[in-house]
Every structure is written in structure tokens, then in C-alpha cells.
Amino acid sequence: MRSRLCAGIPVFQLHVQQLLCHFWMDVPTSLEYRQLTASATLQRDRALLELVYGQLLLSRRQRPAQRHLDRGFSLGVAYLAATDYFLLVRRHDLLRYIPLSAVPVAPQGLQSLLAEAAVIRQLLDAGTGTCRVSHHDTLG
């Protein structure tokens, strides 16, 4: 980090990686997240922070996860290629089926969460014939 700073290379991504490491080491990260939010000057950095933090919270099924994912998507949409945009839309819509709570649980990987969300979606949608989507500007 020091060498990048001395060379004038941005280090925000390294700070986000540090937040990620602290999260997985069970170090409280809410203050670190707020500090990074305050220091993020570029929209791309804010999008990265929100998406990463939302994913971390979702891995432990914590309630504010979806809010961070939505904010990160809104901030980052201009930086996404079309294929990445549709991948993220589909993934986030599927992850909305994961029940969240205020109490964190043992973390799960993304593939496990996506598989569980797909099963929940099938069970719920089979009974109602409807589905939950957040983006009505695209075709499913």
C-alpha cells in the first residue's frame, strides 16, 4: 500500500480488500465501512464498496445486505458491460429470495446462496405463478 501511495497509484481497492479480510476474520467492520464510504470520492469506488459490503452481509444473511447491493448496482451500472449487467440483474433478483435477519449466521459462499435461492424461488413461484424481480426495464 505504501509503495502504491508513493507512486501516486490509487489504493481504494486495497482498502476494500482489507475490509473483506477483516470481515472474514470476524473483526467488526461497520466503522471501517463508514470510513471507506466517507473516503470514496469516485463513483466507481463507491459502487465497488457497496457491492462488496452487500455481498459480505448477504453471506451471513444480514438484513441490510440487499440495500447495499441495490445501491452498488445503481452506482456501478455505468461501468458494466451488457453481459455483466444482465448477470448482475439476474443474480441480485435471485438473491432476493434469501431470507435475511438482524442476527448474522455462519457465512455461505455465493454458489451455495444462489442454489438455495433458486430452490426457494421454485417453491414460492410454483404456488403463486409470480416471481420477484427488481428490474422491470429488462426481460427475464
HELIX and SHEET records of a PDB file:
HELIX    1   1 ARG A    2  CYS A    6  1                                   5    
HELIX    2   2 PHE A   12  TRP A   24  1                                  13    
HELIX    3   3 SER A   30  SER A   39  1                                  10    
HELIX    4   4 GLN A   43  SER A   59  1                                  17    
HELIX    5   5 ALA A   65  GLY A   76  1                                  12    
HELIX    6   6 VAL A   77  TYR A   79  5                                   3    
HELIX    7   7 ALA A   82  LEU A   95  1                                  14    
HELIX    8   8 LEU A  110  THR A  128  1                                  19    
END                                                                             
